[in-house]
Amino acid sequence: MLNRAQRLRERGIEPRLEVILVGDDPASAIYVRNKEKDCAECGILGNTRRLPANTRQDELLALIAALNGDPGVHGILIQQPFPPGLDTFTITGAVDPNKDVDALHPENVGLIALDRPRFLPCTPAGVMALLDIAGIDLKGKHCVVVGRSHIVGKPMMQLLLARHATVTVCHSRTRDLGEVTRQADILVSAVGKLALITGDMVKPGAVVVDVAMNKNLEGKLAGDVVFSEAEPIASYITPVPGGVGPMTRAILMQNTILAAERRSI
Ligand code: NAP
């Protein structure tokens, strides 16, 4: 990535990511700081705009419009969750789709659904990268995704389908979650509930990918899966922290470089 950023610089283009953080959610503040570090490591100019929680929607939309119109800005990301009073659909839809490195603009969501992504959805693409690095074949495998959010669960389903997996998606109204997860050759959990997935919910030999980032009783980062129970049963399992999170961050950097490269053609 550093090489690609360097090549852009040699042509007078400084890849630039603008992150907007509204409010003072402590987890979001950490994620944004991590993005700043990642940008610095990848040769991207990362700039964070920190706005108060009472920022009005029209003020935020005006800032997004200004960044959309600035040719020096290649990527725009608005850190979620938003404080109450801000409409997610309106805000994500206001970002120029060619700068939407988080792949949440309706046009980019549609392109992902049509298997023609302009930008890869960061977390699901990070999961796919982990599976590929581990050499896990997806064709014909039964993948169970727990969670159906726009950011993780749904695009995860689409990327897995595009790779010819058979996909089941579970959510809060799924009856007998364990009954479904026990059928999974590949289980991806993206809920945000500590200890939701216990060892008896994992099929022996399954691949287990834990997307979630929860705080455990000691205040440390932990996933949805009870790692100590699932690890001896699974053929492959991702830890939290140190699993999906860093891959998500890498895909965001990749999308930003890609946006800059496209603008420079
Ligand atoms: P979200 O928008 O809150 O979605 C959670 C999903 O889990 C919803 O679809 C919900 O179902 C489902 N759910 C809730 N309780 C359930 C239960 N008991 N059984 C089955 N499904 C249940 O969360 P998100 O933004 O997708 O994030 C999910 C987790 O991933 C969080 O811990 C978040 O911090 C983490 N995350 C990690 C990364 C990373 O880089 N590692 C990136 C993004 C998010 P309904 O739709 O029915 O409500």
Residues whose N, C-alpha, C, O or C-beta is under 5 A from the ligand:
A	BS01	NAP	T123 G147 R148 S149 I151 V152 G153 C170 H171 S172 R173 A190 V191 G192 V211 A212 M213 N214 V244 G245 T248
